[in-house]
């Protein structure tokens, strides 16, 4: 497939309409999509092919306020000659996002990918398999308005694949779970149902889960470097060092992301939590108290379900942990927002105060 042109990277009539609504059809501006992020520089695709670009000073200033720089998958308005470094002036409103709480003490959203239709959450069926981690990835997807699909890789290393699938289905109601093996060539046809022309698919998962191998498998050629994992704990090193987009032979575009050791959630409201833990939300409706915390109240339907064996206590504990994590992050963001608002207010100097008082005397 010829990769030149934005149509092969997801540009559609719907995005054309958004472009018109944003009134970006200036003669000097044209649409582009960010297909790779190298820090201070982005690689873009335009109607004329690939080029390099950087964010304008104004947009960079706006990013300091929002904390969200343009990311891989964003549709942007650029200006400049194709053979030169173009300038990114505007980001079209995102229809979805994959993001997390950035590392460090500052409350800040880190955008991983934008305008994603399906998030393939890759988990290897080896020693690093972790249900609690998968719950966090599923919640990250729902929070950003992205459909999650769980891909259990390296199924050739597991003696009870169907048992693992049942475990994952238990913690991800309504989410499709696929078991694949790139080495044995199993499960590729199941993946391809999500790789339709025009669709944007992103890969995420912990280091060593087999994402780079999966990219090469779907591409039909080696485009990503792969590394073996340690036998003792099934951990791998970060193979992918930056976010990058590929056009797949099936017609979809794929965003590969670096592996994550830890996933701190970014709060987008209660809707994602309700979707990720739908059975707990449903049980909550039968609790005696509307504000039941599901910890020690009498008449708690959730605790009763655990006692009856209908709900895994570990799942409830992870739900409560993530709920507290997002509430804490929300409070920190509210405090930070108030500080930003206070710092943006003009401060009167002593000279200005005296001038103001003198003016009042003159009016008297």
Secondary structure in CASP SS format (residue, H / E / C, confidence):
PFRMAT SS
TARGET T0000
AUTHOR 0000-0000-0000
METHOD secondary structure of the structure
MODEL  1
X C 1.00
X C 1.00
X C 1.00
X C 1.00
X C 1.00
X H 1.00
X H 1.00
X H 1.00
X H 1.00
X C 1.00
X C 1.00
X C 1.00
X H 1.00
X H 1.00
X H 1.00
X H 1.00
X H 1.00
X H 1.00
X H 1.00
X H 1.00
X H 1.00
X C 1.00
X C 1.00
X C 1.00
X C 1.00
X C 1.00
X C 1.00
X C 1.00
X C 1.00
X E 1.00
X E 1.00
X E 1.00
X E 1.00
X E 1.00
X E 1.00
X E 1.00
X E 1.00
X C 1.00
X C 1.00
X C 1.00
X C 1.00
X E 1.00
X E 1.00
X E 1.00
X E 1.00
X E 1.00
X C 1.00
X C 1.00
X E 1.00
X E 1.00
X E 1.00
X E 1.00
X E 1.00
X E 1.00
X E 1.00
X C 1.00
X H 1.00
X H 1.00
X H 1.00
X H 1.00
X H 1.00
X H 1.00
X H 1.00
X H 1.00
X H 1.00
X H 1.00
X C 1.00
X C 1.00
X C 1.00
X C 1.00
X C 1.00
X C 1.00
X C 1.00
X C 1.00
X E 1.00
X E 1.00
X E 1.00
X E 1.00
X E 1.00
X C 1.00
X C 1.00
X C 1.00
X C 1.00
X C 1.00
X C 1.00
X E 1.00
X E 1.00
X E 1.00
X E 1.00
X E 1.00
X E 1.00
X C 1.00
X C 1.00
X C 1.00
X C 1.00
X C 1.00
X E 1.00
X E 1.00
X E 1.00
X E 1.00
X E 1.00
X C 1.00
X C 1.00
X C 1.00
X C 1.00
X C 1.00
X C 1.00
X C 1.00
X E 1.00
X E 1.00
X E 1.00
X E 1.00
X E 1.00
X E 1.00
X C 1.00
X C 1.00
X C 1.00
X E 1.00
X E 1.00
X E 1.00
X E 1.00
X E 1.00
X E 1.00
X E 1.00
X C 1.00
X C 1.00
X C 1.00
X C 1.00
X C 1.00
X C 1.00
X H 1.00
X H 1.00
X H 1.00
X H 1.00
X H 1.00
X H 1.00
X H 1.00
X H 1.00
X H 1.00
X H 1.00
X H 1.00
X H 1.00
X H 1.00
X C 1.00
X C 1.00
X C 1.00
X E 1.00
X E 1.00
X E 1.00
X E 1.00
X E 1.00
X E 1.00
X E 1.00
X C 1.00
X H 1.00
X H 1.00
X H 1.00
X C 1.00
X C 1.00
X C 1.00
X H 1.00
X H 1.00
X H 1.00
X H 1.00
X H 1.00
X H 1.00
X H 1.00
X H 1.00
X H 1.00
X H 1.00
X H 1.00
X C 1.00
X C 1.00
X C 1.00
X C 1.00
X E 1.00
X E 1.00
X E 1.00
X E 1.00
X C 1.00
X E 1.00
X C 1.00
X C 1.00
X C 1.00
X C 1.00
X E 1.00
X C 1.00
X H 1.00
X H 1.00
X H 1.00
X H 1.00
X H 1.00
X H 1.00
X H 1.00
X C 1.00
X C 1.00
X C 1.00
X C 1.00
X C 1.00
X E 1.00
X E 1.00
X E 1.00
X E 1.00
X E 1.00
X E 1.00
X C 1.00
X C 1.00
X C 1.00
X C 1.00
X C 1.00
X H 1.00
X H 1.00
X H 1.00
X H 1.00
X H 1.00
X H 1.00
X H 1.00
X H 1.00
X H 1.00
X C 1.00
X C 1.00
X C 1.00
X C 1.00
X C 1.00
X C 1.00
X C 1.00
X C 1.00
X C 1.00
X C 1.00
X C 1.00
X C 1.00
X C 1.00
X C 1.00
X C 1.00
X C 1.00
X C 1.00
X C 1.00
X C 1.00
X C 1.00
X C 1.00
X C 1.00
X C 1.00
X C 1.00
X E 1.00
X E 1.00
X E 1.00
X E 1.00
X C 1.00
X C 1.00
X C 1.00
X C 1.00
X C 1.00
X E 1.00
X E 1.00
X E 1.00
X E 1.00
X C 1.00
X C 1.00
X C 1.00
X C 1.00
X C 1.00
X C 1.00
X C 1.00
X C 1.00
X C 1.00
X C 1.00
X C 1.00
X C 1.00
X C 1.00
X C 1.00
X H 1.00
X H 1.00
X H 1.00
X H 1.00
X H 1.00
X H 1.00
X C 1.00
X H 1.00
X H 1.00
X H 1.00
X H 1.00
X H 1.00
X H 1.00
X H 1.00
X C 1.00
X C 1.00
X C 1.00
X C 1.00
X C 1.00
X C 1.00
X C 1.00
X C 1.00
X C 1.00
X C 1.00
X C 1.00
X C 1.00
X C 1.00
X C 1.00
X C 1.00
X C 1.00
X H 1.00
X H 1.00
X H 1.00
X H 1.00
X H 1.00
X H 1.00
X H 1.00
X C 1.00
X C 1.00
X C 1.00
X C 1.00
X C 1.00
X H 1.00
X H 1.00
X H 1.00
X H 1.00
X H 1.00
X H 1.00
X H 1.00
X H 1.00
X H 1.00
X H 1.00
X H 1.00
X H 1.00
X H 1.00
X H 1.00
X H 1.00
X H 1.00
X H 1.00
X H 1.00
X H 1.00
X H 1.00
X H 1.00
X H 1.00
X H 1.00
X H 1.00
X H 1.00
X H 1.00
X H 1.00
X H 1.00
X H 1.00
X H 1.00
X H 1.00
X H 1.00
X C 1.00
X C 1.00
X C 1.00
X C 1.00
X C 1.00
X H 1.00
X H 1.00
X H 1.00
X H 1.00
X H 1.00
X H 1.00
X H 1.00
X H 1.00
X H 1.00
X H 1.00
X H 1.00
X H 1.00
X H 1.00
X H 1.00
X C 1.00
END
